Amino acid sequence: MIRTLKIVPALIVFIGLGSAGFDAVETPKRLSLWPNGAPGSEARRKEPEVAKDYWVRNIHDPSIEVFLPPADRATGAGVVVVPGGGHRLLVYKAEGQEPAEFLNSLGVAAFALKHRLAREEGSTYSIERDARADAYRALRLVRSRAQEWHLDSNRIGIMGFSAGGEVVGLVAYGDGNGDAQAADPVDRVNGRPDFTIFIYPGPLAVPASIPKTAPPAFLLAATDDPCCAAPTVKLLQMYRDAGVTAEAHIFQKGGHGFNMGQRSTLASVHAWPQRLADWLKDSGITAPAP
């Protein structure tokens, strides 16, 4: 687990990624979403995160870690990645770092989000207020630095696993308009994602309705997932009813929480990231920037 980093000269680290096919990346750079602290959390922003093995929690200074692809592979697309964890913790390694590294292998910049947790013991946060605000702020921050990171500001999406998929649902359907009068220039930027990726999303990802202006979506789950197969299927039907482009993959087996699939013995689950790569290509998202 990568803990909070200070800005240091770039180091090269070698990571075994199996089928991801990406051999080396720069140590990712951590950026606080709000330099002076998240609204309502300013007093706790200096509390250290708690991390062990694959997870992290006690997040009071929400942040993104920046994973940029090699310049010769970069497509100009970017994705904010939201890990799952039931809003009690974040499965940060398997559903934050590993997806970011895979996206980098496709030439997509990735930004792994650590948002405030509403169901952690003793939490005073809410999913609809704080996690949603953190996701919108991450999208705005990435879009505000598109020129610096060589991104196309019209190809900024968001990807979420399980509870992270619920966070995606909270930012997917509004207009995302920024506040033109905001003192902070980042808050003036539009936070609407240009595309969405739901990986076994939880039930809170299902809205009351999907507007015809919703961004295109990629949906994926396993039939035997006890919590999240039904929301995925329901979302697909809602996208169809709204006439919004969506692609769905519903596997026969796989259960819940198979992450990027590399630890699964099921061929379909093991290979699922290629389905995402195909969708990104077919949708023109990973077409090289002009």
C-alpha positions in Angstrom: 0.0 0.0 0.0 1.4 3.4 -1.0 1.0 5.8 1.9 0.8 9.6 1.7 3.8 10.8 -0.2 5.8 14.1 -0.1 7.0 15.5 -3.4 10.3 14.0 -4.1 12.4 13.5 -7.2 10.8 10.9 -9.5 11.7 7.4 -8.8 11.3 4.5 -11.2 9.6 1.4 -9.7 9.1 -2.0 -11.3 5.7 -3.6 -10.8 4.7 -7.1 -11.8 1.3 -6.7 -13.4 0.7 -10.0 -15.1 -1.4 -9.6 -18.2 -1.5 -5.8 -17.8 1.7 -5.6 -19.8 3.0 -2.4 -18.2 6.5 -2.7 -16.8 7.5 0.5 -15.2 5.8 3.7 -14.0 6.9 6.8 -12.2 6.0 6.8 -8.5 2.6 8.5 -8.5 2.3 12.0 -7.2 -0.3 12.7 -4.5 -2.4 15.8 -4.7 -4.9 17.0 -2.0 -8.2 17.8 -3.6 -8.5 21.0 -1.5 -5.1 22.6 -0.6 -6.6 24.1 2.6 -8.7 21.0 3.5 -12.0 19.6 2.3 -15.1 21.6 3.3 -16.1 20.4 6.8 -12.9 18.5 7.3 -10.3 21.2 7.7 -9.7 20.5 11.4 -8.9 16.9 10.7 -6.9 17.2 7.5 -3.5 16.5 9.2 -4.7 13.2 10.7 -2.7 10.3 9.1 -4.5 7.8 7.0 -4.5 4.2 8.2 -3.3 1.6 5.7 -2.6 -2.1 5.8 -2.1 -4.7 3.1 -4.7 -3.8 0.4 -6.8 -1.1 2.1 -6.8 2.4 3.4 -9.2 4.3 5.7 -9.3 7.3 8.0 -9.3 9.7 5.1 -9.9 13.3 6.1 -7.7 15.0 3.5 -9.2 13.5 0.2 -6.7 13.2 -2.6 -5.8 11.8 -6.0 -2.7 10.0 -7.0 -1.6 10.8 -10.5 -0.6 8.0 -12.9 0.5 9.3 -16.2 1.2 7.0 -19.2 4.5 7.3 -21.1 4.4 10.1 -23.5 4.7 7.9 -26.5 1.6 6.0 -25.5 -0.5 8.8 -24.2 -3.9 9.2 -25.9 -5.1 12.3 -24.1 -7.9 10.5 -22.2 -8.1 10.5 -18.5 -10.0 8.5 -15.8 -10.7 9.1 -12.1 -10.7 5.7 -10.4 -12.8 5.2 -7.4 -12.1 2.0 -5.3 -14.8 0.0 -3.5 -14.8 -1.0 0.1 -18.4 -0.5 1.3 -17.7 3.1 2.3 -15.9 1.7 5.3 -12.5 1.5 3.7 -11.0 1.7 0.2 -9.6 -1.4 -1.5 -6.9 0.9 -2.8 -4.3 -1.4 -4.2 -6.6 -3.8 -6.2 -9.2 -1.2 -7.2 -7.2 2.0 -7.3 -3.6 1.4 -8.2 -4.0 -1.7 -10.4 -6.7 -0.2 -12.5 -4.7 3.0 -12.9 -1.7 0.9 -14.1 -3.8 -1.0 -16.5 -5.3 2.3 -17.9 -1.7 3.6 -18.3 -0.9 0.6 -20.4 -3.7 1.8 -22.8 -2.3 5.3 -22.9 -4.9 6.6 -20.5 -4.0 8.9 -17.6 -5.5 7.7 -14.3 -6.2 9.4 -11.0 -6.8 7.1 -8.1 -9.2 8.8 -5.6 -9.2 8.6 -1.9 -12.5 10.0 -0.7 -14.0 10.5 2.7 -15.8 7.4 4.1 -19.3 7.6 5.4 -19.7 4.2 6.9 -16.4 3.9 8.7 -16.8 3.6 12.5 -17.4 7.0 14.0 -17.7 8.8 10.7 -19.5 12.1 10.5 -19.5 12.0 6.7 -22.3 11.1 4.2 -22.1 9.4 0.9 -24.4 11.8 -0.9 -22.7 14.9 0.5 -19.0 14.2 1.1 -18.1 11.3 -1.2 -20.0 13.0 -4.0 -18.2 16.3 -3.3 -14.9 14.5 -3.4 -15.6 12.8 -6.7 -16.8 16.1 -8.3 -13.8 17.9 -7.0 -11.5 15.2 -8.4 -13.1 15.5 -11.9 -12.8 19.3 -11.7 -9.2 19.2 -10.6 -8.2 16.8 -13.4 -10.0 18.9 -16.0 -8.5 22.1 -14.6 -5.0 20.6 -15.2 -5.7 19.1 -18.6 -3.2 21.2 -20.4 -0.4 20.4 -17.9 -1.1 16.7 -18.1 -1.7 16.7 -21.9 -5.3 15.7 -21.6 -8.3 16.3 -23.8 -10.8 18.0 -21.5 -13.6 16.4 -23.4 -12.4 12.9 -22.7 -12.3 12.8 -18.9 -14.2 9.9 -17.4 -14.8 8.1 -14.0 -14.5 4.5 -13.1 -15.8 2.9 -9.9 -15.8 -0.6 -8.3 -18.7 -1.7 -6.0 -19.2 1.2 -3.5 -17.0 3.2 -5.8 -19.6 2.6 -8.6 -22.2 4.1 -6.3 -20.0 7.3 -6.1 -19.8 7.2 -9.9 -23.6 7.2 -10.0 -23.8 10.3 -7.8 -21.8 12.4 -10.4 -22.9 10.7 -13.6 -26.3 12.3 -14.3 -26.1 16.0 -13.2 -24.8 18.8 -15.4 -21.7 19.2 -13.2 -21.6 22.9 -13.8 -19.0 24.8 -11.8 -19.7 27.9 -9.8 -18.6 30.8 -12.0 -18.4 33.1 -9.0 -16.2 30.7 -6.9 -13.1 32.1 -5.4 -11.3 28.8 -6.1 -10.7 28.5 -9.8 -11.0 24.7 -9.7 -14.6 25.1 -8.4 -15.5 27.1 -11.6 -14.7 24.0 -13.8 -17.3 21.6 -15.0 -17.3 18.3 -13.1 -19.4 16.3 -15.5 -17.7 13.0 -16.6 -17.6 12.4 -20.3 -18.0 8.7 -19.8 -18.6 6.3 -16.9 -17.3 2.8 -16.1 -19.3 0.8 -13.5 -17.6 -2.4 -12.3 -20.0 -4.4 -10.1 -21.7 -1.2 -8.8 -23.7 -1.2 -5.6 -27.4 -0.5 -5.4 -26.9 3.2 -4.7 -25.6 3.6 -8.2 -29.1 3.2 -9.6 -30.8 6.6 -9.9 -34.5 7.4 -10.0 -34.0 8.0 -13.7 -31.3 8.4 -16.3 -31.5 11.5 -18.5 -31.0 11.4 -22.2 -28.0 13.6 -21.8 -26.2 11.0 -19.6 -22.6 10.1 -20.7 -22.1 6.7 -22.3 -21.4 3.8 -19.8 -19.6 0.6 -19.6 -21.1 -1.9 -17.1 -19.7 -5.2 -15.8 -20.7 -7.8 -13.2 -21.1 -11.5 -12.6 -24.5 -13.2 -12.4 -23.7 -14.8 -9.1 -22.8 -11.5 -7.5 -25.2 -11.5 -4.5 -25.3 -7.7 -4.2 -24.4 -6.1 -7.5 -25.6 -8.2 -10.4 -29.1 -6.8 -10.0 -28.1 -3.1 -10.0 -25.9 -3.7 -13.1 -28.8 -5.3 -15.0 -31.2 -2.6 -13.9 -28.8 0.1 -15.0 -28.5 -1.4 -18.4 -32.3 -1.4 -18.9 -32.5 2.2 -17.7 -29.8 3.2 -20.2 -31.7 1.4 -23.0 -34.9 3.1 -22.0 -33.3 6.5 -22.0 -31.6 5.9 -25.4 -28.1 6.4 -23.9 -25.2 4.4 -25.3 -24.1 1.6 -22.9 -22.3 -1.7 -23.1 -22.7 -4.4 -20.5 -20.9 -7.7 -19.8 -22.6 -10.1 -17.4 -20.5 -13.1 -16.6 -21.9 -16.5 -15.7 -19.6 -16.7 -12.6 -17.2 -14.6 -10.7 -19.0 -13.4 -7.5 -18.2 -10.0 -6.1 -14.9 -8.2 -5.7 -12.8 -9.8 -8.4 -11.0 -6.5 -9.0 -9.0 -6.5 -12.2 -9.5 -10.2 -12.7 -5.8 -11.3 -12.6 -6.3 -13.4 -9.5 -9.3 -15.2 -10.9 -9.1 -18.8 -12.3 -12.1 -18.0 -14.6 -11.1 -17.2 -18.1 -13.8 -14.7 -18.7 -13.2 -12.8 -15.5 -9.4 -13.0 -15.9 -9.7 -11.3 -19.3 -12.4 -8.8 -18.5 -10.0 -5.7 -18.7 -9.7 -6.4 -22.4 -13.4 -5.9 -22.8 -12.9 -2.4 -21.3 -10.0 -1.8 -23.6 -12.1 -2.7 -26.6 -15.0 -0.4 -25.5 -12.6 2.5 -24.9 -11.2 2.0 -28.4 -14.6 1.4 -30.1 -16.0 4.5 -28.4 -13.1 6.7 -29.7 -12.0 7.4 -26.1 -8.5 6.1 -26.7 -8.1 7.5 -30.2 -4.8 9.5 -30.1 -5.4 13.2 -29.5 -5.0 15.4 -32.6 
